[in-house]
Amino acid sequence: MVKQIALLLLFFSTALPAAQFEVQLDRNRVEQGKFLIAELIYRGPSDPGLPDLTLWQDDFFVDAYDPELADTADGGIEWTQQARLYPRRQGRFSLDAIATGGAIARPQSIEVLAPLRGGIDITPDVQPLQPAYWADQTIIVSLDMPLHDPRNEVIANDFETPHFRVTRLPDQRLKTAQGISMRLRWMLLSPRKGHYQIELPAIVQRGRGRFRFYLPPIKVQIQPLPAYLSPAIPVGKPAISHRIEQQQHLKILHLEVRQPGRLPETLSGFSELQQALGIDDTAVRIDNSFSDGVAIRQYEMTLPRWLMPRRPSWKLAYFDTERGQADRLDHKMPLLWQWPHVMTQGLVVGGLLLLMLLAWRVYPYLHDWRQRRKLRQQIMQAQTACEIRQLLLAYSGMKTLQQWTSAKSPERLRQLSEWLDRACFAATAKVDLKKIKTLARSLV
């Protein structure tokens, strides 16, 4: 019995060959943006299934084709499978060993070079992200890719990733020290907390040469928002602007809110602003738009016909992503007021009439002041007391100084009159002309 079992084992050991598995590469050096072809070859007594190629996915994007199966002459099975390997990074590293059916393919050394043409390295440069983001906070993924030739084009398909809303932003063409570079951007939003890996789509540059880049996954941490936050509070500080428009006899208040990513359907503090201005919902028009990753909300509000002067403010609550807490933006409005057009016209006409009345009352005083100022200058320039006497008589319109002093009556006027009469009509009188000038100037 023992001899029979030994013969049976000997038969199977000779009839069924041992499994063999190997990986053959078409080359061991490659530029990033190009690919290697790996041919997986298995020979064995039965089909064990395909090997797990996820071991290579950290260093390569693996594009595997369906295997080709064939029976061998000794009753076994043989299959071959080809896979394109696009390196995700540059440098020297090993293609890890993989196994199937009990057979192991040995690791292989690979060198990945920079894609240089004319001294220009077109390796995509992904801008670093923050260590962590808040739920509903905008994440901008941006990468720059230099062009080997300004006529080349860069293509990247839209992509989807679980738990994120992805929006492709417009590409930008930049001038750098190397030449022309393309900037590709995506905006990501996620309402769910967690640790995620985001794999960007293939980035292709074509024109003079063709390169396809698969980049390492991007790691992102999303933190949950505090439970006390209202859905009406935007995540991140928004920007508010305003302007006033005059349409016929009405004033229109325009408000614009800009926020990267998205805005809640309703914003805190807006209803209080409406109440402060006495505006109901029928007088408010709201328009939403989106441009270059920024959500834009425009409010158009018609002010009431009767609005007394006031300066309200919009107290908009938001979540400060830098400090990790709620805050408030206090946007002050300009001085707002509105009266009926008829009343405005009445105020203008009344103001003009008031100005005319003031001018009519003020003009005589202004004229008399100018005359007295001129008289003072002439008195100081007079050479004799008689000249001063003639100036005073001309100014007063009297024939004699006695008539002028009787009309004015102060004692100093009578003193001046006596000095002037004595100086002009008394031949032997001694007169101090300087005193006469000073007194006359002070009395005019």
C-alpha angles and dihedrals in degrees: 000000000000090000091054093052091049091051090050093051090047090052094052093044091056097038097049114052121212118266117263127195130177141163119220121195123204088220141351099221124062140157119244106257091041126079143234122224113226117193114201113203124188129181122179148122094277141005109273095183130254121311123253106261095181087095087075098046097089090064101024142033103232119213103184126188128211114277125249113228129202137169119242127225092249093058097263131113135251129191136174128200129187125209132181113225117203110191116231095200143021130250139059118311142138131263100232122243116258131192141205133170091009093301123112127210110216122242118260132210118241132185119204117199132201114261098246125175120167091347092305117124109202097189107141112250112212114204112236119254131219118275090246141003134202123244110274090014115135116254115196114199109196132177132178123213122186116219123236086211128016088234093059120105132216120219128191124168124224112261141195128217127186118266093010135096107219125201122184112224124208116279119245127216111215136189113224138169088267094050130258120004132183122221117206121193140186130186117217130191129182128179093193129083121231147091113287140181115213119198114202120219122260113287112215127192114190137172115076093024129350125247129178117196128198110187130205114270117270115237116219131179118204118199122205119248119243113274093236094065116113119227087240092066115093119222107240130021112294126210120235127195133173142193137180122231125193114215111182104298097344134082120223120203113209119197125184127193120192124191130166109242110002144340126221117251090250127028124215118249096023095103089052089053090052091052092049090055096039093239122148126206093263090065093053125086119189126197125183126200140159127221131173094339095315124115111219125197120185124195121197113192127180110216118229117263089242112047121150115217112282140149110215127180135215111233102199118184118214139165113256105220093194096055096030096231142092118275138172132239112211107201111186119211125218120258104291126198139143135185131179114279093242091056091049090052090049092052091050093050092045091050092052091050091049091051090050092051092049091049091050092051097041099045097076091050091048092048093049091048091053091049092050091047090053091047092052090054091049092049092054090049095049117115099202139029090244091061089053090050092053092048092053093047090049092049095047096040091227128132095221136024089237089064090050095049092046088055093047097031102187114137094238091059091054089049090053091048092052093049092050095047091048091048094048103038107025108077096197097042119120112221131190101217093188092058091048091052093048093048094045093049092050092051098048 
